[in-house]
Amino acid sequence: LPKGGGPFHSPLGIRCGSPSFWASNATMILWILIVSIFARSYLVRRCDIKERCNYPYVEGDIKWDARATIVYPLVCTAAGFFAGMFGVGGGIVKGPLMLAMGVHPKVSSASSACMILFTSFTATTSFVVFGLLDMEYAPICLVLGFTATIVGQIVLFYLMEKFQRNSYIAFSIGGIVLLSAFLMTIESLLSMADSGGPKPPTGLCTGKE
């Protein structure tokens, strides 16, 4: 928001490509690094305490040792990068990642849903501020998304209670990721066909002033 974008001008007078623009980006990255280093130090310290106390890890627990606190954040960073580049929610990418980490499917599903709630709210707020949200589609998409979420939760809860299998959560997450990749490919091919092929590269600040 401080940098502005589209029809929304920066309240601080920051212009794309200016020194203040790059300074604001560097400040944001620096803040993320500081928080990440603090969180890593805290997790490693807790892991050392658990090791000294012979803490009994249960199924689905993550051992946040020195290696895990480096590898997993790097993988999450790559997931966030590709999620932003291809326009998919980060929670959709991190759901399978947490399953690969050995997290319990119920915990993975709940954590992904929590992440999607906040990331979607933040993205929607940004689109509204920048004037990029189509208000004709917004109510319809809101109702469809809310209804589909309720139906999906009810059906999945029924299947898990009836068959006592947590694998349905993993299958549903994998199916959503596969369907998203397929639909994004189709959409990209159709967009390229309508525009006559790939668009030429443009500058970072093209059309932002």
N, C-alpha and C positions, 0 to 999 in steps of 0.2 A: 504493500500500500504506500509506503513512503516514496517508492520510486515511481509510482504511477504506471500508466500503460494504456494504450488505446485512446478512447475519448476522455479518460480520467487522467488529469494532469497531477503531477506530484505536488502535494501540499508543501513540500520543502523546496520546491523549485529544482528538483533533480532532473536533468536532461539525459536521455539515453546516449551513452558514449562519452559523457563528460567525466572528469576526475571524480566528482561526487558519486556518479553512478557506479564506477568501479570500486570506490571506497565503501559504498553501502553493501555491495556484493561481498567484498573481502571481509567486512565486519560480520556479516551473517555467517560466512564460512568459518571464521575464527571462533565465533560463539558456539557453533555446532561442535567444533573440535574441542573446545574447553569443556563443554558438557560431556562429550564422549570420553575424554580422558578422566574426568572426575568419576563418571559412572563405572569405567573400567577399573579404576583403582578401588572403588567401593566393592565391586563384585569379586575381584581377586582377593581382597582382604577377607571377605566373608567366606570365600572358598577355602582359604588357608585355615581359618578358624574351624570350619567344618571338618577339614582333614585332621586337625589336631584332636578334635573331639570324637573322631570316628563316626561322623554323622551318617546314618543309614539312608542312602538315596533310594527313592522308590521309582517305580516305572513311570517314565515321562519327565522326571527331574533332569534339568540341564546342569552339568558340572561346569561352572563358569571359571575355568582355570585360565592361566596366562595365554594359552593357545586359543581357546574358545572365544575369549574376549577380543581377539584380533580377527579371527577368521569370520565369525558370524556377522560382526558389524560391516566388514568389507563386502560380504555377500549381500547383506541388506542394502548397502549403498548401491551396489550394482542393480539390485532389484528395483530400488527407487528410481534409478536412472532410466532403466528400460520402461518402467511403469509410466514415468512422465513422458518419455519419448514416444511411446505407442498409445498413450491415452487410456491406460487401464489403471484401476485402483491398486495402490500398493498392497492392500490387504489381500487381494487376489493372488499376488505374487508371493507374499510372505506365508500364506496358508500352506502351500506345498513345501516351502522351506522349513517351516516348523515341524511338519510331518517328517521330513528328512532328518531333522535334528533329534527325532525320537520323542517329540512332545505328544502327549495324549491327544487323540483326535478331537475330543470334546473341548479341551483347552485350546487347541489350535483354532477350532471353529469360532469359539467365543472371543479369542484374542483378535482374530481377523475381523470379526464383526465390529468389535470395539474400535479398531484402527480405522476401518472404513467409515464409521460414524463421524469421527473427527476430521479425517482427511476430506470426506465428501462435503461436510459443512464448511470447511475452510475454502475448498475449491468453489463451492456455490457462492459463498460470500464474495470471493474475488471476481467471479463472473458477473455478479450483480453490480458491484462497484465499477467495474470496467465497461459495463454496458454490453456484455457479450451473451447475456442470458435471454433466450427467446421466451417471453412471458406467455406466449400462446401454447408452447409445448410444456412449460414447467408444471402447471397443475396436472396435466395428463400423466406425465412421467412420474410425478409425486404419488399419485393414486396407484398407478401400475406397480411402482416399486414397493410401496407399502403393502399392497395386497399380495404381491408375489412373495414378499418376505414372510408374511403371516402364513400363507398357504404352505410355503416351503418348510417353515419351522414345524408346523403341525404334522405334515406328512412325514418329515424326517424323524420327529419324535415318536410318531406311531410305529414306524418301521423299526426303530431302535428298541422300543419297548416290547414289540412283538417277537423279534428275532434275536434280541440281545447281542447285536453286532455293532461295534463302533466303526467298522470298515465303510459303512454307508456314508459317513462324513468325509472320509478320504476320497471315496469315489465321486461324491458330489463336487468336492473342491477341484479334483482333477478334471471332471467333466466340464465345469465352468471355465477353467483355464483353456481347455482344448477348444471349446465352443467360441470363446473370445478370440483366440488366435485365428480360428477359421473365418469368423465374421470380419475381423480386422483385415485379413488378407483379401477377402472378397471386396470390402469397401475400398481398400487401397487400389485394387485393380480397376474397379468401376470409376473411381475418381481420376485415375490416370488416363483411362479411355475417354472420359468426358472432356478432359482438359487437353487432349492431344498428346499425352506422354508426360514424362517427368518434367517438373518445372525447373527452370534454371536457378542456381543458387543465388540468394540475396544476402545483403548485409544484415548484421545483428539488429540494427536500429531501423531497418527499412519499414516504413509505414507506422512507426511508433511515435512520430512527432506530429 
